[in-house]
């Protein structure tokens, strides 16, 4: 599989989040060509601000591999990771991050913080953006449009 195909898997997770009335962000983690972990946002269901798709997938990958070192893994996520998730990516030493669409409000790889310009970190993942950008952006737009419509109906 290639980056586009793995991002399609992350989008399937985002669709699950949407169906559960969670912000539709999905994530998969790949090692040696195999998906070893996947997740989607579960902040509302868990009432946990840290239950982002990336954090949950990282925890699952670590459990699967029985180590916190994820040096040989690639993380695919539909939205550019926030500061919290970027911190977890750096500390778990994920090799590569592939994301779908930029997050101009909260993104911490390129949008608000240019990770590669932060000096002194012990690890810098390879960053690839805009993979299935339109699809990743559209599911978010649709979700928030639906939320506004539902809010007006109440």
Helices and strands as residue ranges (DSSP letters): H 3-19, E 26-31, E 34-40, H 43-46, H 53-65, E 73-79, H 83-92, E 96-101, G 115-117, E 126-128, H 133-153
